[in-house]
Each structure stands twice: as structure tokens, then as C-alpha cells.
Amino acid sequence: MTVHPFIEAEKQAGHSVKRACELLKVSRAAFYARRGGEPGPRAVRDAELTERITEVHADSRGSYGAPRVHAVLQQAGDRCGRRRVARLMRQAGLQGRHRRRRHRTTVPDPNAATRPDLVLRDFQPDPTALDTRWCGDITYIPTDQGWLYLATVIDIASRRVVGWATADHLRTELVADALRAACRSRRPDGPVIFHSDRGCQYTSRELAEMAMQFGVRLSVGRTGQCWDNALAESFFATIKRELPGARPWPSRAAAHSAIFEWIEGWYNIRRLHSSLGYRSPADYETTLAV
């Protein structure tokens, strides 16, 4: 198979190959693959897919592995197998991000009041249960000024981060600020369960009094059982893996800005979740509203 004569003529005349390929709806990767020899249809298709895969991977800030890249291609109408995507990513030197070691932020209070577990490890998405069950936890982000701590509130039904806060400390006001932000942004119609681990911030009387004002019922998992708050743990593994930028951040303010952009501009609006059928939290909630 020969190179398209129009594109070759444009190139010889010093014109833009990119523009010529766009006019004829031919990828540049396929053009150069054919120009260099006589590749078969599969090689041409691999070149086209590799170009699309590279775009999707870059658009995900380098965070997507083969499953999510494959999901994006499927949604765009590019029919191909997941194993083929994985193979082409390996050949192109592309991979998703992996989780890092954790720093302990949970310190139980042995004198705290006993609270029930109202979730019982049921973190399945539920299209009928928006703003009825939330979960949250605290993690840390390293900066040159010291740790920046992040508290989150996630809607279990849609995986959306509905409230969050950062601070340079682990006092109760950090988690209270995150829960207050969730209540004010979502304004739930009925009572909400807020599930967490048994960290002293979540079992404090201060948080209990604030939760009561907003009609929130507090729920906690067992001590030392990470699976009792698996959704919050999973979110933190994701943000540690995918948050772009330097390690550590030069300042807490820089880290806060990056967290804001990642949560509000990427995670809630655009990031695909396998548990939501490879949709973003915002898209999932919009679908429920239709």
C-alpha cells in the first residue's frame, strides 16, 4: 500500500502534513507508518491506536492504566481489546501511577463514646441513595513546610467528593470543616450517615455536636480494620498515586491549590470509576437525575 499521493505532494511542497492528514481524516502515525514501508493493516491500526492511547494517557495526567484508557477508547467508538491497549502502552513506555507508602493519621481515643457501624462495609454505588451515606478520612501531603493534612467527605452512592478541607494540624476542626463544607454544598433533604474510622477527631464531642446541628448521624468502623472504611482508603490511594507535581510540594499553599484543581477539576468531573461503569461521579449523578 502506498502513501496517499495528496499528502506526499503537500509534504514535498513544504506544506503541513498535519493539516493534510486532518483534511483526509488520516492520522499522522498511520501516514508515517505507511511512508516508511509497506506495513499491513494491523500495523497501521496499531499506529493509530498508539496515537490515541498517548493522547488519552496525557489527558489523564499520566494516571490511567490500560483498563481506564481502554474504557475511554470504547466510549469514543475506538473498538479494540484491553490486552491490545496494554500491549501498545507497554511498547510506548506508558503506565498508570502506583500507590505509595502511608503515613499514620488515625489515633484512637480510648475514652471516646461508643458509636455503631451503620455502613457495615457496604460501599456499593446506589442510584437511589445520593446524600444518604457519606464516608471520610484524613491523609497527608508532604511539603517543604511540613505535612499538609487533607480531610474528605465522599458520597458513597456516587463516589463524589462532596466536602474537603486542609490544614497544618490534625485537630477536630479539620474534619469538622470538611463535614460542614459537605452539608452546605449538598444541602441534603433528609438525615445523612457519615462513616469514618475511630480516629479521635471523628469520635470527639465537638464533631458530634456539629453533626447533630446538620442532622448527620455518625458511624465508625472497628479499630485497626481498614476495610471498614474501604472507600475512603481507596480514594486516598488514588490521590496519592495521581496528584501531579513535585514531591514534596514547595509549600502548603501550592499543595492546597493542586488538591483543589485535582478534586474539583478532574476527579469529580472527569475521572472514570470502574465501580460506576467507567463514568465520572458528575456524569453518574447527572445520569441519575435524567
Secondary structure, 3 states (H helix, E strand, C coil): CCCCHHHHHHHHCCCCHHHHHHHHCCCHHHHHHHHCCCCCHHHHHHHHHHHHHHHHHHHCCCCCCHHHHHHHHHHCCCCCCHHHHHHHHHHHCCCCCCCCCCCCCCCECCCCCCCCCCCCCCCCCCCCCCCCEEEEEEEEEEECCEEEEEEEEEECCCCCEEEEEEECCCCHHHHHHHHHHHHHHHCCCCCEEEEECCECCCCCHHHHHHHHHCCEEEEECCCCCHHHHHHHHHHHHHHHHHCCCCCCECCHHHHHHHHHHHHHHHHCCCCCEHHHCCECHHHHHHHHHC
